[in-house]
Amino acid sequence: MKHIVILSGAGMSAESGLKTFRDSNGLWEGHDVMEVASPQGFEKNPALVLEFYNQRRRQLLEVEPNRAHLALVEMEKKHKVSIVTQNVDDLHERAGSSSVLHLHGELFKVRSTYDSSDVQEWKKDLNLGDLCQKGHQLRPHIVWFGEEVPAIPKAISICQSADVLIIIGTSMQVYPAASLMNYVDARTKVYYIDPNPAAIQNEQVIVIPEAASTGIYKVKID
């Protein structure tokens, strides 16, 4: 049984109706990303940041996994499949994938601004005045720009044991996630599925310039 590692990005969920992280002009829903996805933005205008994620959470409640998510579930019937995702949605889990590591946090979770280990499930709106048990404001359980990515060591370990790495729907521009490809063995097959793939100077990488839901079926696993 081969170990297939999936590195998924925003393009994985785009076909479910979720917008990719930012528009071509660098804005996200009309906001500079640093206004709504940084500790400084939260400190400056917490109400704006909370409402921004409330809108994302409401949208996530209205969409469903797409064919690409379901294809990875089918893959589990023949192989060990580990998913490392940059996405904060739960579409991999809802589709039925059993091993999902979220690099950048989860939209349906919140945590205490006082104790980062105090994490709660949360599917409703999060507002100013919603407090943890110790009386501190709750915030989205999202890794913002400038914050550490605590799941990276585990993600590196997963990639090091991959027989096949499939990169789906990511610009390969966001670090440290984009560096994970460098941790696979030199003999590991690497596929990169994206309708607008970034230029990667690596002969190990097989580029499939298609959307996730069709490109995943072009992967050849011996």
C-alpha positions in Angstrom: 0.0 0.0 0.0 1.5 3.3 -1.1 1.5 6.4 0.9 -0.1 9.2 -1.1 0.3 12.7 0.4 -2.0 15.5 -0.8 -1.0 19.2 -0.4 -4.2 21.1 -1.2 -4.8 24.8 -1.5 -7.7 27.2 -2.3 -8.2 25.8 -5.8 -9.3 22.5 -4.2 -12.4 24.2 -2.8 -13.0 26.7 -5.5 -15.2 24.3 -7.4 -17.4 24.0 -4.3 -18.1 27.8 -4.6 -15.6 29.0 -2.0 -13.5 31.9 -3.2 -9.7 31.6 -3.4 -7.7 33.5 -0.9 -7.4 36.8 -2.7 -8.3 38.4 -6.0 -5.8 39.2 -8.7 -5.5 42.7 -7.3 -4.4 41.4 -3.9 -7.7 42.2 -2.1 -10.0 39.8 -0.3 -13.6 40.9 -0.4 -12.4 44.5 -0.8 -10.0 44.4 2.1 -6.3 44.4 2.2 -5.4 41.0 3.6 -3.4 42.5 6.4 -6.5 44.2 7.7 -8.4 40.9 8.2 -5.6 38.3 8.4 -3.0 39.6 10.8 -2.6 40.1 14.5 -2.2 43.9 13.8 -5.4 44.0 11.9 -7.3 42.2 14.7 -5.8 44.6 17.3 -6.7 47.7 15.2 -10.3 46.6 14.3 -11.4 43.4 15.9 -15.1 43.9 14.9 -14.1 44.1 11.3 -12.0 40.9 11.5 -14.7 38.9 13.3 -17.3 39.9 10.8 -15.1 39.0 7.9 -14.7 35.5 9.3 -18.4 35.3 10.2 -19.1 35.8 6.5 -16.7 33.1 5.5 -18.2 30.7 8.1 -21.8 31.4 6.8 -20.6 30.7 3.3 -18.9 27.4 4.3 -22.2 26.2 5.8 -23.9 26.6 2.4 -21.4 24.6 0.2 -20.6 20.9 -0.3 -17.5 18.9 -1.2 -16.9 18.6 -4.9 -15.7 15.7 -7.1 -12.1 16.4 -6.3 -12.7 15.9 -2.6 -14.6 12.7 -3.3 -11.9 11.4 -5.5 -9.4 11.5 -2.6 -11.9 9.5 -0.5 -12.0 6.9 -3.2 -8.2 6.8 -3.3 -8.2 5.8 0.4 -9.7 2.4 -0.7 -6.4 1.4 -2.3 -3.8 3.5 -0.6 -2.8 5.3 2.6 -3.8 8.9 2.0 -2.6 11.8 4.1 -4.0 15.3 3.4 -2.0 18.4 4.3 -4.2 21.4 3.5 -3.7 25.1 3.5 -7.5 25.5 3.5 -9.4 26.4 6.6 -12.7 24.8 5.4 -13.9 21.3 6.5 -14.7 20.0 3.0 -12.1 17.2 3.1 -13.5 15.9 6.3 -17.1 16.2 5.1 -16.3 14.3 2.0 -15.0 11.5 4.2 -11.2 11.7 4.2 -9.8 10.2 7.4 -6.4 11.9 7.7 -6.4 15.7 7.3 -3.9 18.2 8.8 -4.8 21.8 8.6 -1.7 24.1 8.3 -3.5 27.4 8.6 -6.2 26.6 11.1 -9.9 25.8 10.8 -12.9 28.1 10.2 -15.2 26.1 12.4 -13.0 26.5 15.4 -12.2 29.5 17.7 -9.6 29.9 20.4 -8.9 32.1 23.3 -6.7 35.2 22.8 -5.2 34.4 26.2 -4.4 30.7 25.8 -3.9 29.4 22.2 -4.5 25.8 23.4 -8.0 26.6 24.4 -9.8 25.7 21.2 -13.5 25.3 20.7 -15.8 24.0 17.9 -17.8 27.0 16.6 -20.2 27.2 13.7 -22.2 30.4 14.5 -21.1 34.0 14.3 -18.3 35.1 16.6 -18.8 38.5 18.2 -17.0 40.9 20.5 -17.9 39.8 24.0 -17.8 36.1 23.2 -15.3 35.0 25.9 -13.3 31.9 26.8 -13.9 30.3 30.3 -11.2 32.5 31.7 -12.9 35.7 30.5 -10.8 36.5 27.4 -12.1 37.3 23.9 -12.3 34.5 21.5 -10.7 34.8 18.0 -10.8 32.7 14.8 -8.6 29.6 15.0 -6.7 30.8 11.9 -3.0 31.2 11.4 -2.6 34.8 10.4 0.2 36.5 8.5 3.2 36.9 10.8 2.1 34.0 13.1 3.9 30.7 13.4 2.5 27.7 11.6 2.6 25.1 14.4 1.6 22.1 12.2 4.7 22.5 9.9 6.9 19.9 11.7 4.2 17.3 11.4 3.6 18.2 7.8 7.3 17.8 7.0 7.3 14.4 8.6 4.3 13.3 6.5 5.9 14.5 3.3 9.1 12.7 4.1 7.3 9.4 4.1 5.4 10.0 0.8 5.6 7.6 -2.1 3.6 10.1 -4.2 3.0 13.8 -3.5 0.0 15.4 -5.2 -0.2 19.2 -5.0 -3.6 20.5 -5.9 -4.9 24.0 -6.4 -2.2 26.1 -4.7 -0.1 28.9 -6.0 3.0 27.5 -4.3 3.7 31.1 -3.2 2.8 30.9 0.5 5.5 29.8 2.8 6.3 27.7 4.7 3.7 25.5 3.0 5.3 25.9 -0.4 8.5 24.5 0.9 7.0 21.1 1.8 7.7 19.8 -1.7 11.4 20.0 -0.8 11.1 17.3 1.9 10.0 14.4 -0.3 12.5 11.8 -1.4 14.2 12.3 -4.7 12.5 9.2 -6.0 9.0 10.3 -5.0 6.7 11.1 -7.9 5.3 14.7 -7.6 2.2 15.8 -9.4 1.1 19.5 -9.5 -2.6 20.1 -10.5 -3.7 23.6 -11.1 -5.4 25.4 -14.0 -2.8 28.2 -13.8 0.3 26.4 -12.3 3.2 28.3 -11.0 6.5 27.8 -12.8 8.5 25.2 -10.9 12.0 24.4 -11.9 12.1 20.7 -10.9 12.2 17.8 -13.2 10.6 15.6 -10.5 7.3 17.5 -10.9 4.7 16.4 -13.4 2.4 19.4 -14.1 -1.3 18.8 -14.9 -2.7 22.2 -15.9 -6.4 21.5 -15.1 -9.0 22.1 -12.4 -8.8 19.8 -9.4 -11.9 17.8 -10.3 -10.5 16.7 -13.6 -6.8 16.8 -13.0 -7.0 14.4 -10.1 -8.0 11.6 -12.6 -4.9 12.2 -14.7 -2.6 11.1 -11.8 -1.0 7.7 -12.5 -0.2 5.7 -9.4 1.6 2.5 -10.2 
